[in-house]
C-alpha cells in the first residue's frame, strides 16, 4: 500500500457565474461531491463556496490525475443535479476549467 499526503485547493465556478448553488441545495451539492470523491479514493478535507463557485481542499491519490478527478467531480455532479434535484431554476452547468493550488499539511489547520 502506498503512503501519500497530497493536498490541493481547487476552485471552479458555475457557467457564466450564474448563482446556481442556492442555500436550499447547498448541502445536497456538497454531500454529492464528498460521496463522489470518496468513491474515487479522494479525501475532501474542507468544502464551501457561494452561489456561483465552490472551493475544495482535497487529497487526490497518485493513481488518479488531478484533471481526471476534477472532470469526474464536475461532470457527474452536474448530471446528478440536473436529474435529481427538483425545481432547479435552470440547467446546472459548471464553467470550463478550474483553479488549483497545492498545500502543505501544516496549512490545513489555518
C-alpha positions as CSV (number, residue, x, y, z in Angstrom):
1,X,0.0,0.0,0.0
2,X,1.3,3.4,-0.9
3,X,1.6,6.3,1.5
4,X,0.5,9.7,0.1
5,X,-0.1,13.1,1.5
6,X,-1.1,15.4,-1.3
7,X,-3.3,18.4,-0.6
8,X,-4.9,20.7,-3.1
9,X,-7.2,23.7,-3.0
10,X,-9.4,23.5,-6.1
11,X,-11.9,26.2,-7.2
12,X,-14.4,26.1,-10.0
13,X,-17.5,28.1,-10.9
14,X,-20.9,27.8,-12.4
15,X,-21.3,28.6,-16.1
16,X,-21.3,32.4,-16.6
17,X,-21.1,32.7,-12.8
18,X,-24.8,32.1,-12.5
19,X,-26.0,31.9,-8.9
20,X,-27.0,28.2,-9.1
21,X,-25.9,27.0,-5.7
22,X,-28.7,28.3,-3.6
23,X,-28.9,27.8,0.1
24,X,-31.6,25.3,-0.4
25,X,-29.4,22.9,-2.4
26,X,-26.0,23.7,-1.0
27,X,-25.9,20.7,1.4
28,X,-27.0,18.4,-1.4
29,X,-24.3,19.7,-3.7
30,X,-21.6,19.3,-1.0
31,X,-22.8,15.9,0.0
32,X,-22.8,14.6,-3.5
33,X,-19.2,15.9,-4.1
34,X,-18.0,14.3,-0.8
35,X,-19.6,11.0,-1.7
36,X,-18.2,11.0,-5.3
37,X,-14.7,12.0,-4.0
38,X,-14.8,9.1,-1.6
39,X,-15.8,6.7,-4.4
40,X,-12.7,8.0,-6.4
41,X,-10.5,7.3,-3.4
42,X,-10.1,11.0,-2.6
43,X,-10.5,12.8,0.7
44,X,-12.3,16.1,1.0
45,X,-10.9,18.0,4.0
46,X,-13.0,21.1,3.5
47,X,-15.7,22.2,1.2
48,X,-17.5,25.5,0.8
49,X,-18.3,28.3,-1.5
50,X,-21.1,30.7,-2.5
51,X,-23.8,30.8,-5.1
52,X,-21.5,30.9,-8.1
53,X,-18.4,28.9,-7.2
54,X,-17.1,26.1,-5.0
55,X,-13.9,25.5,-3.0
56,X,-12.5,22.1,-2.1
57,X,-9.5,21.2,-0.1
58,X,-8.9,17.7,-1.3
59,X,-6.3,14.9,-1.3
60,X,-6.1,13.0,-4.6
61,X,-4.3,9.7,-4.6
62,X,-1.3,9.4,-7.0
63,X,-3.1,6.8,-9.2
64,X,-5.6,9.5,-10.2
65,X,-4.6,12.6,-12.1
66,X,-5.9,15.9,-10.9
67,X,-7.6,16.5,-14.3
68,X,-9.4,13.2,-14.1
69,X,-10.6,13.9,-10.6
70,X,-11.9,17.3,-11.4
71,X,-13.5,16.1,-14.6
72,X,-15.3,13.3,-12.7
73,X,-16.5,15.6,-9.9
74,X,-17.8,18.3,-12.2
75,X,-19.3,16.1,-14.8
76,X,-21.1,13.6,-12.5
77,X,-22.3,16.3,-10.2
78,X,-23.8,18.4,-13.0
79,X,-25.6,15.3,-14.3
80,X,-26.8,14.4,-10.8
81,X,-28.1,18.0,-10.0
82,X,-29.9,18.1,-13.3
83,X,-31.6,14.7,-12.9
84,X,-32.1,14.5,-9.1
85,X,-32.8,17.9,-7.6
86,X,-36.3,19.2,-8.0
87,X,-37.2,22.7,-9.1
88,X,-33.8,23.9,-10.3
89,X,-34.5,27.4,-11.9
90,X,-32.3,26.5,-14.9
91,X,-30.0,23.8,-16.2
92,X,-27.0,23.3,-13.9
93,X,-23.7,23.7,-15.7
94,X,-20.2,24.2,-14.4
95,X,-17.9,26.6,-16.1
96,X,-15.0,25.1,-18.1
97,X,-11.7,25.0,-16.3
98,X,-10.7,25.3,-12.6
99,X,-8.0,26.8,-10.4
100,X,-5.7,24.6,-8.3
101,X,-3.1,25.3,-5.6
102,X,-1.0,22.9,-3.7
103,X,-0.9,23.0,0.1
104,X,1.4,21.7,2.7
105,X,0.0,19.6,5.5
106,X,0.7,22.4,8.1
107,X,-1.6,24.7,6.1
108,X,-4.7,22.6,6.7
109,X,-5.3,23.9,10.2
110,X,-5.1,27.5,9.2
